[in-house]
Amino acid sequence: MQTPVTYLLMTYRQAKYVRDAVRSALAQDLQPLEIIISDDASGEGTFEAAADEARRYAGPHTVRLNRNGDRLGSAEHLAKLTAMARGRLLVTAHGDDISLPHRARTLLDAMQRHRVSLASSNATYIDAHDRPHGAVSRTTGSQRIEAAEMIANGRNLDLLGATLAFDRAVVERFRPLQRRNLATGLDQVLPLRASVLDGVYFVAESLVRYRRHADNMSNAVVDRTGTQLVFDESCLAQDMAARAHALADLEALNQIDPSEAVRDTCTLLERRLLSDLHKWAGLRAQLHAIDSRPTWIAANVMAQRRLKRRFSTRWWQHDREFFIDKVRRHLTMRMRTRSDESQR
């Protein structure tokens, strides 16, 4: 009997892109598949657009719609959908991305073949106009990812939140996911949880078209509108919060079900957090030294500020390479044109 799988499409204020995300969910070639399309109280047409696409569907998948009355945030939204899901394995997706038709099937195969609790994949950056900007991860081969590697690397593009699939035990065997404890950073917490269960596996194939645009939710998490120093400080603070949550998760699990793997991972996390704290303190000191002061900014105000792409290093790198290639081709064509004219 095939392992039951639920595809969780979580949306929030993505009306411009959500139809493509829903269509890609409905086009999954894994059968049978339960699909839950859930909106986190967007209030600007996202749910209506998603529901309209779902109601037109007449295929083999079981489709369920959910609309939260109040905003839950990513952590509690996932917890709610895990409780709703009938599948043992969960494939997560976002309302501004596009999954390839064989994504769910490929991740399920990887999880079963390698006997892991969580699988991720590579993805391709696309912009607001669906133009590709290269691969998210530069890892060339499919492979297991160990907890020590996750902790050492910090933000790991092999474990992008938009690409994850996992056993529901990754959510249910640990402390409840609550917004007051984990505002963001699920893609750092869930893989570490999975690493002490049955492990994590990365599929090198690109299975998601990962959209980067001005309204990405990640833009509200760190300050991409100021200086490099401001970005580094806010980004490190976010990472420390996620790692602290993961450490509390593992310590709680170790009290219930002690194991050497959990204890070792806790030790590595403690060392990383101490190292991060020293770095963060240094960044704060530098900001104070130039007479900067910390402040919290309302989300609507942050959204009105102009993003500085140079702080999204990998995205800017792809964007820069795309621009350079375009200029190079333009200059090559001009040189050929001049050469042709000189030969006449």
C-alpha distance (Angstrom), angle and dihedral (degrees) to the residues before:
residue distance angle dihedral
M1 . . .
Q2 3.82 . .
T3 3.79 117.9 .
P4 3.83 108.4 -105.3
V5 3.80 112.1 -112.9
T6 3.81 129.9 -165.7
Y7 3.80 121.6 -161.0
L8 3.82 110.4 -148.9
L9 3.80 114.2 -157.9
M10 3.82 106.6 -171.8
T11 3.78 118.4 -168.6
Y12 3.79 137.1 -173.1
R13 3.80 125.5 169.6
Q14 3.81 94.5 -27.2
A15 3.80 101.0 125.8
K16 3.82 92.3 139.4
Y17 3.79 93.7 58.7
V18 3.80 108.0 21.0
R19 3.81 97.4 94.3
D20 3.81 90.9 62.5
A21 3.81 90.1 46.9
V22 3.82 91.7 51.7
R23 3.81 92.7 46.7
S24 3.80 90.7 51.8
A25 3.82 89.6 50.8
L26 3.80 92.3 50.3
A27 3.82 90.3 47.2
Q28 3.83 94.0 60.7
D29 3.81 109.5 129.5
L30 3.82 95.8 -149.8
Q31 3.79 110.7 107.1
P32 2.95 133.7 -131.3
L33 3.81 95.9 28.7
E34 3.78 131.8 163.1
I35 3.80 113.2 -147.8
I36 3.80 121.5 -164.0
I37 3.80 114.8 -169.5
S38 3.79 108.1 -165.4
D39 3.79 130.3 178.6
D40 3.80 121.0 -158.5
A41 3.83 98.7 -140.1
S42 3.82 95.9 -71.9
G43 3.78 96.4 162.9
E44 3.82 95.9 -168.0
G45 3.81 103.4 88.1
T46 3.81 101.9 -76.9
F47 3.79 95.1 115.8
E48 3.81 93.1 43.9
A49 3.82 91.9 52.3
A50 3.81 92.6 46.2
A51 3.81 92.7 46.5
D52 3.80 91.2 49.2
E53 3.81 90.9 55.4
A54 3.81 91.9 45.8
R55 3.81 93.9 50.6
R56 3.81 90.9 55.3
Y57 3.81 91.2 56.2
A58 3.80 117.5 107.0
G59 3.82 101.3 168.4
P60 3.81 135.8 114.2
H61 3.82 99.5 -84.4
T62 3.80 124.1 99.4
V63 3.81 106.7 -122.4
R64 3.80 124.8 -163.9
L65 3.79 128.2 -178.1
N66 3.79 126.7 -148.3
R67 3.79 131.1 179.7
N68 3.79 120.4 -172.2
G69 3.80 114.2 -137.5
D70 3.82 91.5 -148.3
R71 3.78 130.7 26.4
L72 3.80 110.4 -91.9
G73 3.78 102.1 178.5
S74 3.80 124.7 -129.2
A75 3.82 98.0 -69.0
E76 3.81 98.9 50.4
H77 3.80 91.4 36.9
L78 3.80 89.6 58.6
A79 3.81 91.7 45.3
K80 3.80 90.7 52.9
L81 3.80 93.4 48.8
T82 3.80 92.3 46.8
A83 3.80 88.3 57.2
M84 3.82 90.1 48.2
A85 3.82 95.5 46.8
R86 3.79 121.0 98.8
G87 3.80 94.0 -162.2
R88 3.78 125.6 92.5
L89 3.80 91.6 -145.9
L90 3.80 119.8 53.2
V91 3.81 126.7 -155.8
T92 3.80 112.8 -163.9
A93 3.80 126.5 -152.2
H94 3.80 137.3 171.8
G95 3.77 130.2 -131.0
D96 3.80 95.8 -117.2
D97 3.83 98.4 47.7
I98 3.81 133.2 77.7
S99 3.81 124.0 -135.1
L100 3.79 121.8 -152.3
P101 3.84 113.6 -117.3
H102 3.81 94.0 -109.0
R103 3.80 96.1 45.7
A104 3.83 98.8 104.5
R105 3.81 92.3 43.1
T106 3.82 93.1 49.1
L107 3.81 93.9 48.8
L108 3.82 92.2 46.6
D109 3.81 89.7 50.9
A110 3.82 91.3 49.5
M111 3.81 92.7 49.5
Q112 3.78 93.5 49.3
R113 3.79 96.3 40.8
H114 3.81 94.3 49.8
R115 3.81 96.5 31.5
V116 3.81 95.8 -128.8
S117 3.79 134.3 148.9
L118 3.81 96.1 -133.9
A119 3.79 136.8 26.4
S120 3.79 130.5 -171.3
S121 3.78 134.0 179.9
N122 3.74 142.6 -155.9
A123 3.80 119.1 -90.2
T124 3.79 138.6 -160.7
Y125 3.78 120.7 -122.9
I126 3.80 114.0 -124.9
D127 3.78 128.3 177.8
A128 3.80 131.6 -136.0
H129 3.82 89.2 -78.0
D130 3.85 95.9 50.4
R131 3.81 93.0 -106.0
P132 3.83 112.4 148.7
H133 3.82 119.6 -123.0
G134 3.79 103.6 -176.7
A135 3.78 136.8 -84.6
V136 3.80 122.2 -38.7
S137 3.81 94.3 -142.4
R138 3.78 126.5 39.8
T139 3.79 93.4 -158.2
T140 3.79 104.4 123.2
G141 3.80 103.6 -163.4
S142 3.79 135.8 51.9
Q143 3.80 110.5 -111.2
R144 3.78 148.6 145.5
I145 3.80 117.2 -85.7
E146 3.79 115.9 -145.8
A147 3.80 126.0 -148.3
A148 3.80 91.9 -114.8
E149 3.81 90.3 57.5
M150 3.82 92.5 48.9
I151 3.79 91.8 51.2
A152 3.81 94.5 44.3
N153 3.82 93.9 48.6
G154 3.80 97.2 42.8
R155 3.80 105.9 -165.6
N156 3.79 103.5 36.0
L157 3.80 117.2 -165.3
D158 3.82 88.4 -161.0
L159 3.81 86.5 68.9
L160 3.78 101.4 47.8
G161 3.81 111.4 165.2
A162 3.80 91.7 -128.4
T163 3.82 91.5 61.9
L164 3.82 103.7 47.9
A165 3.79 131.7 122.5
F166 3.80 121.8 173.6
D167 3.77 148.4 164.2
R168 3.81 111.2 -91.9
A169 3.82 87.6 -120.3
V170 3.82 86.8 76.3
V171 3.80 86.2 70.1
E172 3.80 102.0 29.2
R173 3.82 103.4 44.8
F174 3.80 93.8 58.2
R175 3.78 137.9 57.0
P176 3.81 114.1 -56.9
L177 3.80 114.2 -86.1
Q178 3.81 104.7 -113.2
R179 3.76 129.3 177.1
R180 3.80 93.7 -135.5
N181 3.82 89.9 59.2
L182 3.81 100.2 36.0
A183 3.78 117.2 27.7
T184 3.82 93.4 166.3
G185 3.79 138.8 -14.1
L186 3.80 103.7 83.3
D187 3.80 89.4 145.4
Q188 3.81 88.8 62.2
V189 3.80 97.1 42.0
L190 3.83 102.1 43.8
P191 3.84 96.8 52.2
L192 3.81 91.7 49.9
R193 3.79 89.6 50.5
A194 3.79 90.2 50.3
S195 3.81 92.6 47.2
V196 3.83 91.9 66.7
L197 3.81 92.8 46.1
D198 3.81 112.0 50.5
G199 3.78 99.7 -36.8
V200 3.81 142.0 -107.8
Y201 3.81 131.0 -81.4
F202 3.82 129.6 -164.6
V203 3.81 120.6 -148.8
A204 3.81 109.2 -152.3
E205 3.80 93.9 -153.0
S206 3.81 115.2 99.4
L207 3.82 105.5 -116.3
V208 3.82 100.2 162.9
R209 3.78 134.1 55.6
Y210 3.79 98.2 -142.3
R211 3.78 112.0 -155.1
R212 3.80 121.5 -143.4
H213 3.79 116.0 -168.4
A214 3.79 141.7 141.8
D215 3.82 93.2 -87.5
N216 3.82 97.9 53.0
M217 3.79 110.5 140.7
S218 3.81 89.6 -129.2
N219 3.80 89.2 66.2
A220 3.81 89.4 69.4
V221 3.81 92.6 53.2
V222 3.80 101.0 61.2
D223 3.79 130.4 25.1
R224 3.80 108.4 -102.9
T225 3.79 92.8 163.1
G226 3.80 102.0 73.1
T227 3.80 135.8 48.3
Q228 3.79 128.2 -40.5
L229 3.80 88.5 -104.8
V230 3.81 92.2 54.9
F231 3.80 90.5 49.3
D232 3.80 93.5 48.6
E233 3.82 92.3 49.7
S234 3.80 95.8 48.1
C235 3.81 92.5 43.4
L236 3.80 93.1 51.1
A237 3.81 91.2 47.7
Q238 3.80 89.8 54.3
D239 3.80 92.3 48.2
M240 3.81 92.1 49.9
A241 3.80 91.0 51.8
A242 3.81 91.4 53.0
R243 3.80 93.1 46.5
A244 3.81 91.6 47.8
H245 3.82 88.7 53.4
A246 3.81 90.8 49.5
L247 3.80 90.6 50.1
A248 3.81 91.6 51.8
D249 3.83 88.8 48.9
L250 3.79 92.9 53.5
E251 3.80 94.4 43.6
A252 3.80 89.8 53.0
L253 3.82 90.8 48.7
N254 3.80 91.3 48.6
Q255 3.80 90.8 57.2
I256 3.80 90.4 54.8
D257 3.81 99.9 35.7
P258 3.83 110.7 13.8
S259 3.80 117.5 -155.9
E260 3.79 138.3 161.7
A261 3.82 91.3 -122.3
V262 3.80 92.3 56.7
R263 3.82 93.1 45.6
D264 3.81 92.2 49.4
T265 3.79 91.9 48.7
C266 3.81 90.8 49.5
T267 3.81 90.0 52.7
L268 3.82 91.7 51.3
L269 3.80 91.3 47.8
E270 3.81 92.1 50.1
R271 3.81 91.0 52.6
R272 3.80 92.1 47.3
L273 3.80 92.2 48.8
L274 3.80 91.6 50.9
S275 3.81 90.3 50.1
D276 3.81 91.2 47.6
L277 3.80 91.2 48.9
H278 3.79 91.1 56.5
K279 3.82 90.9 49.3
W280 3.79 92.3 46.6
A281 3.81 92.2 49.4
G282 3.80 88.6 52.4
L283 3.81 92.3 51.1
R284 3.81 91.3 49.1
A285 3.80 90.0 49.7
Q286 3.81 91.0 51.9
L287 3.79 91.0 50.2
H288 3.80 91.9 50.1
A289 3.80 89.6 47.2
I290 3.81 90.4 61.0
D291 3.81 90.0 47.0
S292 3.81 96.1 -103.3
R293 3.78 119.2 146.2
P294 3.82 129.8 -156.7
T295 3.78 118.5 -110.9
W296 3.79 140.3 165.4
I297 3.79 117.2 -125.7
A298 3.81 126.1 -154.7
A299 3.80 112.5 -111.0
N300 3.80 93.5 -120.1
V301 3.81 90.7 53.5
M302 3.80 92.1 48.1
A303 3.80 90.2 50.4
Q304 3.82 89.9 57.8
R305 3.78 93.2 54.8
R306 3.76 120.5 93.8
L307 3.80 114.4 -106.9
K308 3.77 119.2 -129.7
R309 3.78 105.9 -142.4
R310 3.79 94.8 -159.3
F311 3.80 88.5 78.9
S312 3.80 91.9 62.2
T313 3.79 91.0 69.3
R314 3.79 103.0 -172.8
W315 3.82 93.9 39.3
W316 3.80 90.8 48.8
Q317 3.80 90.0 47.6
H318 3.81 91.3 55.1
D319 3.80 90.9 43.9
R320 3.81 91.2 49.1
E321 3.80 92.8 48.5
F322 3.80 90.3 48.3
F323 3.83 90.2 51.8
I324 3.82 94.0 45.5
D325 3.80 91.1 49.6
K326 3.80 90.1 50.2
V327 3.84 91.9 51.0
R328 3.81 91.4 45.7
R329 3.81 91.5 53.0
H330 3.80 90.7 47.2
L331 3.82 92.3 51.6
T332 3.81 91.2 46.2
M333 3.79 90.8 53.6
R334 3.82 90.7 48.8
M335 3.81 91.5 50.7
R336 3.80 91.0 49.7
T337 3.79 90.5 48.6
R338 3.81 91.8 51.2
S339 3.82 90.6 46.2
D340 3.80 91.1 51.6
E341 3.81 91.0 48.5
S342 3.82 92.2 50.1
Q343 3.81 91.0 52.3
R344 3.78 93.9 54.6
